[in-house]
Amino acid sequence: MLLILRVIFVVIYSILVCVFGCIYCLFSPRNPRHVATFGHLFGRLSRVFGVKVEQRKPAEAANYGNAIYIANHQNNYDMITAANIVQPTTVTIGKKSLLWIPFFGQLYWLTGNLLIDRDNRAKAHGTIGEMIEQFQKKRISFWMFPEGTRSRGRGLLPFKTGAFHAAVTAGVPIIPIVVSTTHNKIKLNRWKNGLVIVEMLPPVDVKQFEGQSVRKLATHCRELMAAKLEQLDAEVAEREASNRV
């Protein structure tokens, strides 16, 4: 019964957010500030799923300039966990096929996110050039999932290098974001589904990797995130075991 009630509420809530969001965005279409606004609205659904999301970020995070945020990509629940920490003027890069999802696809485009055709390598590489051009024109950041796909319980997957090439070329820092493990954690028929910690790590200065391969930068960031993920999972397990959620 709880599962059915949750599904009904989430569907109605999501449709309303998307429809009214599209209307709202028509007054300033593709403004990058919209992404954080509506990302946070979807993040509020964490309470509906019985999940307590705890955010951690540096005190100076609000003053960060242009950057590339990278996060671990686990499953569809990223929409209610990671979405909570999206910073203003940060847009994401998604598959072109997202545009065909009723209501959500249209909002995704109107809020200013970039859509790429992953089957067309030339156009996908051209996206990096578009990102750099955007960096030069205005205050904007990009959110990317360097794993390239959902991990679905397989741990932190190997990183692709697109985000790191873009950061090095544009000369902007990389800011890792780590979400504690949610695989098999959320049960729709269970009232409480525990704690999820979302933590923003300090910026990684890409200039420190000048003269080195982009792969080395990617490996460094992955190691930082893997260590933090292990730390967060251990903390969540300890706090849930002692009921300190």
C-alpha positions as CSV (number, residue, x, y, z in Angstrom):
1,M,0.0,0.0,0.0
2,L,2.8,2.4,0.9
3,L,4.5,1.7,-2.4
4,I,1.3,2.6,-4.3
5,L,0.8,5.8,-2.4
6,R,4.4,6.8,-2.9
7,V,4.3,6.1,-6.7
8,I,1.1,8.1,-7.1
9,F,2.4,11.1,-5.1
10,V,5.7,11.1,-7.0
11,V,4.1,10.9,-10.4
12,I,1.7,13.7,-9.7
13,Y,4.3,15.9,-8.0
14,S,6.8,15.3,-10.9
15,I,4.2,16.2,-13.5
16,L,3.2,19.3,-11.7
17,V,6.8,20.4,-11.3
18,C,7.6,19.8,-14.9
19,V,4.5,21.5,-16.3
20,F,4.6,24.6,-14.2
21,G,8.4,24.6,-14.5
22,C,8.2,24.7,-18.3
23,I,5.8,27.6,-18.1
24,Y,8.1,29.4,-15.6
25,C,11.1,28.8,-17.8
26,L,9.4,30.3,-20.8
27,F,9.9,33.7,-19.3
28,S,13.7,33.2,-19.3
29,P,14.4,30.0,-21.3
30,R,17.7,28.2,-20.8
31,N,18.8,30.3,-17.9
32,P,21.3,28.1,-16.0
33,R,20.0,29.2,-12.6
34,H,16.8,27.2,-13.3
35,V,18.7,23.8,-13.0
36,A,19.5,24.3,-9.3
37,T,15.9,25.6,-8.6
38,F,14.2,22.6,-10.0
39,G,16.9,20.1,-9.0
40,H,16.2,21.1,-5.4
41,L,12.5,20.7,-5.9
42,F,13.0,17.1,-7.0
43,G,15.4,16.7,-4.1
44,R,12.5,17.3,-1.7
45,L,11.1,13.9,-2.7
46,S,13.8,12.3,-0.5
47,R,11.4,12.8,2.4
48,V,8.6,11.0,0.5
49,F,11.0,8.0,0.0
50,G,11.8,8.0,3.7
51,V,15.4,9.0,3.1
52,K,17.2,11.6,5.3
53,V,19.7,13.4,3.0
54,E,22.6,15.1,4.8
55,Q,24.5,17.7,2.8
56,R,28.1,18.7,3.4
57,K,29.9,21.3,1.5
58,P,32.8,23.8,2.1
59,A,31.7,27.1,3.6
60,E,33.0,29.0,0.6
61,A,31.1,26.8,-1.9
62,A,28.7,29.7,-2.7
63,N,31.6,31.8,-4.0
64,Y,33.0,29.2,-6.4
65,G,33.4,30.5,-9.9
66,N,33.2,28.4,-13.1
67,A,34.0,24.8,-12.4
68,I,33.2,21.3,-13.5
69,Y,31.4,19.2,-10.8
70,I,31.8,15.5,-11.0
71,A,29.7,13.0,-9.1
72,N,29.3,9.3,-8.7
73,H,26.3,8.0,-10.7
74,Q,24.5,5.2,-9.0
75,N,20.8,4.9,-10.1
76,N,17.6,6.9,-10.6
77,Y,17.6,7.9,-6.9
78,D,20.4,10.4,-7.7
79,M,17.5,12.6,-8.6
80,I,16.5,12.8,-4.9
81,T,19.9,12.7,-3.3
82,A,22.6,14.4,-5.4
83,A,20.1,16.9,-6.8
84,N,20.0,18.6,-3.4
85,I,23.5,19.9,-3.6
86,V,23.5,21.3,-7.2
87,Q,24.8,24.9,-7.1
88,P,23.3,27.9,-8.8
89,T,24.3,28.4,-12.5
90,T,25.3,24.7,-12.8
91,V,23.9,22.8,-15.7
92,T,24.2,19.1,-16.5
93,I,25.0,17.2,-19.7
94,G,22.6,14.5,-20.7
95,K,21.7,12.1,-23.5
96,K,19.7,13.6,-26.4
97,S,17.1,10.9,-25.8
98,L,16.0,12.6,-22.6
99,L,14.2,15.2,-24.7
100,W,11.6,12.5,-25.5
101,I,10.6,11.9,-21.9
102,P,7.1,13.5,-21.6
103,F,7.2,16.7,-19.4
104,F,10.6,16.0,-17.9
105,G,12.5,16.2,-21.2
106,Q,11.1,19.5,-22.1
107,L,11.9,20.9,-18.6
108,Y,15.4,19.5,-18.8
109,W,16.1,21.4,-22.0
110,L,14.3,24.7,-21.0
111,T,16.3,24.9,-17.8
112,G,19.5,25.2,-19.8
113,N,21.0,21.7,-19.7
114,L,23.1,20.4,-22.6
115,L,21.9,17.5,-24.7
116,I,24.4,15.3,-26.6
117,D,24.2,12.5,-29.1
118,R,26.4,9.8,-27.6
119,D,26.1,7.7,-30.8
120,N,27.8,10.6,-32.8
121,R,31.3,10.9,-31.5
122,A,32.0,14.0,-33.5
123,K,29.1,15.9,-32.0
124,A,29.9,14.5,-28.5
125,H,33.4,15.9,-28.8
126,G,32.0,19.2,-30.0
127,T,30.2,19.5,-26.7
128,I,33.5,20.1,-25.0
129,G,34.1,23.1,-27.3
130,E,30.6,24.4,-26.5
131,M,31.4,24.1,-22.8
132,I,34.6,26.1,-23.1
133,E,32.8,28.7,-25.1
134,Q,30.2,29.0,-22.3
135,F,32.9,29.3,-19.7
136,Q,34.3,32.2,-21.6
137,K,31.0,34.0,-21.9
138,K,29.4,33.8,-18.5
139,R,29.4,32.4,-15.0
140,I,28.4,28.8,-15.5
141,S,29.5,25.4,-14.2
142,F,28.9,21.9,-15.5
143,W,27.8,18.8,-13.6
144,M,29.1,15.5,-15.1
145,F,29.1,11.9,-14.3
146,P,32.6,10.7,-15.3
147,E,31.6,7.0,-15.0
148,G,29.4,7.5,-18.0
149,T,26.6,5.2,-16.8
150,R,24.9,4.2,-13.6
151,S,27.0,1.9,-11.4
152,R,24.0,0.0,-10.0
153,G,25.9,-1.5,-7.1
154,R,29.1,-2.2,-8.9
155,G,31.1,0.4,-6.9
156,L,32.8,3.4,-8.4
157,L,33.3,2.5,-12.1
158,P,36.3,3.6,-14.2
159,F,36.2,7.2,-15.2
160,K,36.0,8.5,-18.8
161,T,38.2,11.5,-19.5
162,G,35.8,14.0,-21.2
163,A,35.1,16.1,-18.0
164,F,38.9,16.3,-17.3
165,H,39.8,17.3,-20.9
166,A,37.2,20.1,-20.6
167,A,38.5,21.3,-17.3
168,V,42.2,21.3,-18.4
169,T,41.3,23.1,-21.7
170,A,39.2,25.7,-20.0
171,G,41.5,26.1,-17.0
172,V,38.7,25.6,-14.4
173,P,38.8,23.5,-11.2
174,I,37.2,20.1,-10.8
175,I,34.9,19.8,-7.7
176,P,34.1,16.2,-6.7
177,I,30.8,15.3,-5.1
178,V,30.3,12.0,-3.5
179,V,27.0,10.4,-2.6
180,S,27.0,7.5,-0.1
181,T,25.8,4.2,-1.4
182,T,22.1,3.9,-2.2
183,H,22.1,0.6,-4.0
184,N,19.4,-1.7,-2.5
185,K,18.9,0.9,0.3
186,I,15.6,2.3,-0.6
187,K,12.5,0.0,-0.3
188,L,9.3,1.6,-1.4
189,N,7.2,-0.4,1.0
190,R,9.4,0.6,4.0
191,W,8.6,3.8,5.8
192,K,12.1,4.8,6.8
193,N,15.0,4.2,4.4
194,G,17.8,5.6,6.4
195,L,20.6,8.1,5.8
196,V,22.3,9.3,2.7
197,I,25.2,11.7,2.9
198,V,26.1,14.0,0.0
199,E,29.5,15.6,0.4
200,M,31.2,18.2,-1.8
201,L,35.0,17.9,-1.7
202,P,37.4,20.8,-2.0
203,P,38.2,21.9,-5.6
204,V,41.0,20.1,-7.4
205,D,43.3,22.6,-9.2
206,V,44.0,21.2,-12.6
207,K,47.0,23.4,-13.0
208,Q,48.8,21.1,-10.7
209,F,48.6,18.5,-13.4
210,E,50.1,20.6,-16.2
211,G,52.5,18.6,-18.3
212,Q,50.9,15.3,-17.2
213,S,48.3,13.2,-18.9
214,V,44.6,13.9,-18.4
215,R,44.2,10.3,-17.4
216,K,46.4,11.0,-14.3
217,L,44.1,13.8,-13.3
218,A,41.1,11.5,-13.8
219,T,42.8,8.8,-11.7
220,H,43.6,11.3,-8.9
221,C,40.0,12.4,-8.7
222,R,38.7,8.9,-8.8
223,E,41.0,7.9,-5.9
224,L,39.8,10.9,-3.9
225,M,36.1,10.0,-4.5
226,A,36.6,6.3,-3.8
227,A,38.3,7.0,-0.5
228,K,35.5,9.4,0.5
229,L,32.8,7.0,-0.6
230,E,34.3,4.3,1.6
231,Q,34.4,6.8,4.5
232,L,30.8,7.9,4.1
233,D,29.5,4.4,3.8
234,A,31.2,3.4,7.0
235,E,29.8,6.5,8.8
236,V,26.3,5.8,7.5
237,A,26.5,2.2,8.7
238,E,27.7,3.2,12.1
239,R,25.1,5.9,12.6
240,E,22.2,3.7,11.4
241,A,23.4,0.9,13.6
242,S,23.3,3.2,16.6
243,N,20.1,4.9,15.5
244,R,21.9,8.3,15.2
245,V,20.3,9.2,11.9
